[in-house]
Every structure is written in structure tokens, then in C-alpha cells.
Amino acid sequence: MPELPPPLPPETRTVGQLVAETIRFYGNRFWPSLAIGIPPAILVVAGAPLPQRYRLLLVLTAGTLLITVSYVRACVLVLGERRGSFAVAFAVGVLVFAPVPVLVLPALAWLALVGLAVPVVLVDGGGFRASIRRALELARADYVHALGGLATLVIVVFLSQAVLFFLLRGAGEAAVAVAGFLANLVISPILFLGAALLYEDQAARAKAGSAGRGRVRSSKRVA
């Protein structure tokens, strides 16, 4: 069997390779990554029997907290070294995720713009304002890649969860609830791990862009 080509560096990584590297990371760190899916799986099972109004209330309150827990955990797992505090990262994550259920369709555009504030806190340290400012800088480095990466991850997770759910479900409400829990438990970590890897892509692109602008300024001074 021919050997696969080495992955592209983060500054030139495509959306497709972002997804591939996410799945590769998931496979290499399966059990720690699987734990990331517990909070969203609990949220889905808890909200399934509720009327739509109460389900939205659950997502706006407990859902924001649970999703933030998974994202912070994924960032720690993927990025390793940590300079900022969990508490600040969690607080920033709650503020970033809070408007997502209300935004609905523009939610991905919002997350591509400021969602990287959570890994920024963990890697760079700093508070809320500094992390949002840095997240905006990273988004501007290649917003199309950030938005496209998140959109692709969401589509992959949604379709994979749907397939797994229909494979697992049987007759009766209990079987449907178990299938929903397992589908979210196994598949949802891909979204959070991919979002954490997206930070590496955007940080590398921002660094490359800064270096390129520095070379241009130096050449102008020489000229």
C-alpha cells in the first residue's frame, strides 16, 4: 500500500485536510476525545422530550454551559500547552456561545469571527477584551478558511450523526433516546476538535501574513 503524503502545514492546510487531520487526531486520542461528546449527548437526550419552547430555554441556559465545557476540553486536548486559566476560557466561551441559538443561520459567521477567543485565552493568556481582539485578528487572517472549515465540520457531523442515529435506533422511545445519545457522544467531538485545530490554521496564517507584510516594508525601505 503506498504511503500517504505528509499533511500540509497549518498555514496552507485546506478545509478538507482540516477535517482529515481532525479525524486522525480523534483516532489517535480516541478515549480522551470521546469524553468531549458527553456534554452535548446529555443535552440532546435532556431536550428531546421537551416542548420546543422549553427545549430552546434549555439550549440557551444549560446548553451554552455544556457546549463550552466540550470546546474548552477539546482546545486543551489539541493545543496542549496552556498559559491562560480554565475559568477565563470558560467565561469567554459562554459569552461567545450564548447568542448562537438565537442567531441560527448567522451563527457560523459569528463563531468564525470570535469563536477562536477560547483557544486564544488558553494559549496566549489574557482577559476577555484581549482574547476577542486577538480572535478578530485571527479571523481576518483568512476568514473564508475559518468559515468554510466550521461549515464543513458542521455538515460532516450532522450527516454522520444522522446516519449513525438511524443505524442504532430500534422500536420504542427508549431505543431512540439511546441512539440519540450514542450518535452525539461518538460524532460530536469531531466538531470541537476541528474547531481547536482551526485555531492552529488561523494563527499560522496570521503569522505568515505578518511576516509577509514585514518583508514588504523592508523592501520598500531598501528601495
TIFIDREN-478080 format. One record per atom (N, C-alpha, C): residue in three letters; x, y, z. Coordinates in steps of 0.001 Angstrom, whole numbers, plus 500000, padded with zeros to 6 digits. Atoms other than C-alpha are relative to their C-alpha. Example, Ala and Ser with C-alpha at 12.3 -4.5 7.8 and 13.67 -1.06 7.14 Angstrom:
! TIFIDREN-478080
Ala500890498810500000Ala512300495500507800Ala500900501200500000Ser499180498810499940Ser513670498940507140Ser499230501090500730
***
This chain:
! TIFIDREN-478080
Met500848498792500000Met500000500000500000Met500875501246500000Pro499153498809500053Pro501514503391499003Pro499828500854501245Glu500031499163498803Glu502410505722501846Glu499292501308499684Leu500731498752500191Leu500128508728502258Leu500951501188500037Pro499143498816499959Pro501669512141501555Pro499892500697501345Pro500060499310498713Pro502565514206504610Pro498971501118499966Pro501006498934499976Pro499904516699505735Pro500628501357499735Leu499531498642500234Leu500215520310504685Leu500168500718501339Pro499876499212498763Pro501410522799507334Pro498743500815500236Pro501256499294499691Pro498638524721509122Pro499752501242499162Glu500210498758500745Glu499228527946507167Glu499491499765498577Thr500510500303501344Thr498364526184503883Thr499003498849500016Arg500917501131499896Arg496021523477505167Arg498635500359499424Thr501318499780500589Thr492813523190503155Thr498906499571500973Val501140500397499170Val489347522705504619Val499897498477500055Gly500064501461500025Gly489362519078503505Gly501047499355500881Gln498957500583499162Gln492660518415505217Gln499781500329501473Leu500375499704498616Leu491422520171508345Leu499101498898500551Val500895501080499581Val488638517583508531Val500767498690500138Ala499221501240499956Ala491081514755507759Ala500909499956501229Glu499121499948498832Glu493512515889510464Glu499195499899501296Thr500872500127498836Thr490619516190512915Thr499669498534500265Ile500334501418499858Ile489585512592512278Ile501229499198500406Arg498759500678499622Arg493213511468512504Arg500309500202501484Phe499753499713498581Phe493606513202515867Phe499020499223500879Tyr501033500722499250Tyr490338511676517084Tyr500375498525500134Gly499623501401499948Gly491547508207516181Gly501210499743500874Asn498784500177499194Asn494937508699517835Asn499756500225501485Arg500322499697498587Arg493407510076521066Arg498524499693500250Phe501421500323500052Phe490108508225520975Phe499288500197501336Trp500739499962498735Trp489149507832524632Trp499940501401500608Pro500129498619499511Pro490072511364525786Pro499089500851499114Ser500848499235500917Ser488365512728522664Ser498533499625500152Leu501386500455499848Leu485253510628523209Leu499315500703501162Ala500586499325498837Ala484726512288526598Ala499464501382499646Ile500480498686500429Ile484251515596524764Ile498540499931499578Gly501371500147500471Gly480977514222523400Gly498965499800501081Ile500960500255498933Ile479408513595526804Ile499063501184500239Pro500930498877499754Pro478036517141527449Pro498965500203498892Pro501050499840501019Pro476341517554524021Pro499045498819499924Ala500883501165500004Ala474990513998524236Ala498951500113501108Ile500934499786498883Ile473428514776527621Ile498972501065499623Leu500898498915500398Leu471965517988526194Leu498926499509499032Val500953500498500988Val470326516185523268Val498950499106500651Val500933500907499338Val468786513487525456Val499067500757500937Ala500831499228499067Ala467569516007528041Ala498970500849499264Gly500918499117500714Gly465986518247525409Gly499011499299499105Ala500851500714500965Ala464416515580523191Ala498531499919500422Pro501422500139499653Pro461187515022525222Pro499299501319500323Leu500590498726499601Leu460622518730525946Leu499277500672498840Pro500616499169501051Pro458269521037524028Pro501028500980499440Gln499025499162500690Gln460028523371521595Gln500404501214500824Arg499694498807499218Arg459785526422523874Arg500985499681501122Tyr499131500368498887Tyr461406524639526836Tyr501334499448499498Arg498747500495500584Arg463967522991524571Arg500925501168499675Leu499198498817500298Leu465121526423523397Leu500546500618501280Leu499545499471498709Leu465307527600527019Leu501142499159500548Leu498935500889499541Leu467414524552527874Leu501298500260499243Val498807499745500821Val469794525247524994Val500636501334500366Leu499476498669499666Leu470109528916525948Leu500693500038501359Thr499436499990498641Thr470983528089529565Thr501031498873500180Ala499092501126499773Ala472441524663530295Ala500779499631498741Gly499328500351501247Gly473257524109526619Gly501257500809499772Thr498823499140500171Thr475624527068526484Thr501147499546500892Leu498973500450499057Leu477472525802529555Leu500607498670499552Leu499513501321500381Leu477728522216528296Leu500857500062498734Ile499232499867501231Ile478929523189524821Ile501346500655500271Thr498746499339499646Thr481543525488526336Thr500960499028500675Val499162501011499343Val482824522658528535Val500692499123498950Ser499430500862501036Ser483333520463525462Ser501051500737499177Tyr499063499238500818Tyr485054523207523486Tyr501300500276500747Val498799499741499201Val487444524142526289Val500826498721500136Arg499298501279499873Arg488291520468526799Arg500701499623498696Ala499395500310501301Ala488934519999523068Ala501226500872499746Cys498854499098500188Cys491223523041522981Cys501183499561500848Val498928500479499125Val493224521730525939Val500625498738499424Leu499519501271500528Leu493500518301524337Leu500825500198498731Val499319499807501285Val494560519559520906Val501230500887500135Leu498945498998499968Leu496724522541521806Leu501051499751501069Gly499002500411499017Gly498448521060524843Gly500399501122500941Glu499441498983499111Glu500488523895526352Glu498965501072500322Arg501030499056499560Arg498342526293528385Arg500616501077500877Arg499525498870499206Arg499161529763529695Arg498851500707500715Gly501152499352499405Gly495667531096530407Gly499254499066500938Ser500747500773499013Ser493170529919533018Ser498748499383499384Phe501233500653500428Phe490297527492532530Phe498793500892500269Ala501152499176499611Ala487956529898534330Ala499747501115498992Val500162498914500972Val488613532777531941Val499569499438498652Ala500374500622501272Ala488416530488528898Ala498537499574500010Phe501399500427499890Phe485109529088530140Phe499063501208499942Ala500836498796499999Ala483677532567530790Ala499910500606498601Val499990499480501369Val484725533752527324Val499156499107499091Gly500771500934500813Gly483250530606525784Gly498500500159500198Val501432499808499717Val479894531149527497Val499487501254499295Leu500421498754500645Leu479723534729526211Leu499981499865498476Val499946500196501451Val480686533625522697Val498853499124499526Phe501024500949500431Phe478216530719522538Phe498577500443500340Ala501337499615499535Ala475296532465524289Ala499062500441498880Pro500948499555501032Pro473850534188521172Pro499792499002498863Val500045500925501139Val474328531158518875Val498594499444499746Pro501350500525500283Pro470833529601519365Pro499043501043499442Val500865498929500498Val469228532975518645Val500390500396498576Leu499521499604501327Leu471396533746515609Leu499603499002498918Val500366501097500908Val470616530361513961Val500915500000498769Leu499206500071501229Leu471853530775510343Leu501290500826500059Pro498741499243499912Pro474380533591511021Pro500942499502501106Ala499191500467498866Ala475742531571513960Ala501405499602499567Leu498678500411500469Leu478602530077511928Leu500875501207499671Ala499242498783500300Ala479636533522510693Ala500491500658501287Trp499633499443498695Trp479660534733514306Trp501137499193500635Leu498981500844499383Leu481699531755515541Leu501317500070499240Ala498766499855500776Ala484186532086512679Ala500702501308500330Leu499448498681499692Leu484661535703513750Leu500601500069501395Val499537499836498612Val485020535393517538Val500187498681500748Gly499936501279499285Gly484927531663518370Gly501394499597500439Leu498630500364499638Leu488720531391518482Leu500494500725501250Ala499610499322498757Ala488745533614521569Ala500285498998501115Val499788500999498946Val488569530466523728Val501408499405499932Pro498609500470500044Pro491807528858522470Pro501015501119500172Val499087498872499787Val493386532325522462Val500282500181501487Val499807499868498553Val492812532580526221Val500927498910500519Leu499218501123499491Leu494306529135526819Leu501458500064499556Val498637499998500537Val497362529619524606Val500751501280500353Asp499326498711499815Asp498128533335524983Asp499779500608501369Gly500361499342498751Gly496516534150528327Gly499220501274499719Gly500729498747500191Gly494819537493528854Gly498540499866500370Gly501399499947499596Gly491261538543529547Gly499055500019498830Phe501059500066500993Phe488020538910527644Phe500283500917498813Arg499800499051501098Arg488796542038525612Arg501184499605499127Ala498810500377500766Ala492278540886524621Ala499751498757499157Ser500256501240500739Ser491020537458523585Ser499080500257498804Ile500888499669501116Ile488211538892521439Ile500759500761498924Arg499211499231500960Arg490612541344519826Arg500921499083499193Arg499107500939500678Arg493070538556519029Arg499203499048499093Ala500843500879500821Ala490258536305517757Ala499608500699498697Leu500334499241501209Leu489231539048515313Leu501200500082499058Glu498780499983500824Glu492840539301514109Glu500176498661499284Leu499858501326500602Leu492939535551513519Leu498941499769498927Ala501061500153500996Ala489609535639511700Ala500350500756498722Arg499650499201501176Arg490848538386509380Arg501153499384499209Ala498884500635500707Ala493927536304508520Ala499524499169498822Asp500611500759501101Asp491706534043506369Asp498587499622500434Tyr501368500222499523Tyr488024534416507185Tyr499286498926499193Val500636501010500850Val486950532267504241Val500366498596500477His499574501316499498His489000529347505585His499327499697501334Ala500624500214498692Ala487631529825509109Ala498526499650499852Leu501426500254500197Leu484018529991507960Leu499775498693499249Gly500133501234500762Gly484439527214505414Gly500339498775500820Gly499629501121499142Gly486172524997507955Gly498905499643500984Leu501081500255499047Leu483433525397510543Leu498764499440499297Ala501170500481500731Ala480688524921507948Ala500171498545499579Thr499744501378500412Thr482301521739506645Thr499947499048501181Leu500048500839498790Leu482763520348510151Leu498555499772500444Val501410500124499605Val479098521043510959Val499272499033499067Ile500667500885500963Ile477939519314507774Ile500423498550500208Val499490501362499778Val480171516282508382Val499397499400501266Val500543500491498732Val478992515974511989Val498507499730499879Phe501447500168500134Phe475315516450511119Phe499662498738499204Leu500294501170500833Leu475316513846508339Leu500430498706500674Ser499509501213499320Ser477395511357510344Ser499096499621501165Gln500913500275498885Gln475138511706513377Gln498678499442499500Ala501267500483500541Ala472047511216511235Ala500106498542499563Val499815501385500446Val473425508038509663Val500122499060501192Leu499805500858498833Leu474571506616512996Leu498722499860500809Phe501259500043499257Phe471266507522514658Phe499032498990499382Phe500939500912500662Phe469213505647512062Phe500489498557500026Leu499473501359499877Leu471535502662512289Leu499773499425501394Leu500083500466498616Leu471262502491516071Leu498572499904500531Arg501332499940499399Arg467634503277516685Arg499224498713499708Gly500882501153500157Gly465103500488517170Gly498577500428500313Ala501383499679499656Ala461488500329518190Ala499929500529501425Gly500233499489498652Gly460314502356521171Gly500787501266500282Glu499385498727499649Glu461193505704522712Glu501350499828500681Ala498734500227499297Ala463935504268524914Ala501129499761499007Ala498978500285501008Ala465841502945521891Ala500377501260499235Val499727498749500700Val465508506307520138Val500881500906500865Ala499205499173499093Ala466893508118523204Ala501436499494500090Val498655500587499936Val469847505714523445Val500755500273498705Ala499367499751501293Ala470546506091519723Ala500444501461499875Gly499649498584500036Gly470492509894520022Gly501201500306500873Phe498872499783499091Phe472849509809522996Phe501292499483499382Leu498783500611500545Leu475338507445521321Leu500481500724498740Ala499614499302501225Ala475267509266517985Ala500714501312500323Asn499359498746499608Asn476109512576519673Asn501292499760500765Leu498798500317499231Leu478629511004522033Leu501178499702499077Val498916500473500858Val480654509435519210Val500393501032498945Ile499722499144501153Ile480360512056516458Ile500307501449500377Ser499854498573499710Ser480148515474518140Ser501433500438500333Pro498625499537499762Pro483830515503519280Pro500715500496498754Ile499352499548501241Ile484802515974515619Ile499859501508499838Leu500236498562500142Leu483258519450515651Leu500915500807500915Phe499203499249499026Phe485075520603518787Phe501497499851499742Leu498592500213500317Leu488421519034517877Leu500391500775498750Gly499721499255501218Gly488212520541514404Gly500081501497500240Ala499965498572499676Ala487457523985515826Ala501297500364500713Ala498724499757499325Ala490538523684518050Ala501157499977499004Leu498965500044501037Leu492707522674515080Leu499928501225499094Leu500167498795500813Leu491273525643513176Leu500776501166500595Tyr499191498958499364Tyr492985527887515727Tyr501435499943499492Glu498635500139500505Glu496348526481514617Glu500109500532498571Asp499990499523501382Asp495465527175510967Asp500012501522499942Gln500137498545500060Gln494433530768511602Gln501199500704500626Ala498814499408499374Ala497359531503513942Ala501186499943499047Ala498907500121500964Ala499807530202511322Ala499812500955498830Arg500265499070501101Arg498120532242508589Arg500248501447500432Ala499768498644499496Ala498200535385510746Ala501498500279500117Lys498548499839499863Lys501897534842511476Lys500652500147498630Ala499444499910501350Ala502681534256507802Ala499662501339499359Gly500389498712500543Gly500730537373506850Gly500812501146500580Ser499190498962499346Ser502611539489509402Ser501421499987499463Ala498641500118500528Ala505939538145508150Ala500072500545498573Gly500025499500501370Gly504943538905504557Gly499930501517499947Arg500093498539499965Arg503946542477505410Arg501312500622500467Gly498702499503499536Gly507250542908507280Gly501031500003498890Arg499053500059501117Arg509232541807504212Arg499708501088498973Val500369498946500947Val507273544213502010Val500477501354500491Arg499549498716499449Arg508009547130504347Arg501511500134499925Ser498539499964500057Ser511713546203504470Ser500484500264498597Ser499592499788501392Ser511954546047500680Ser499731501424499553Lys500295498610500344Lys510297549459500391Lys501042500942500585Arg498980499132499379Arg512792550972502834Arg501317499909499240Val498776500204500748Val515691549472500896Val499946500738498666Ala500169499314501279Ala514271550790497633Ala500070501520500176
***
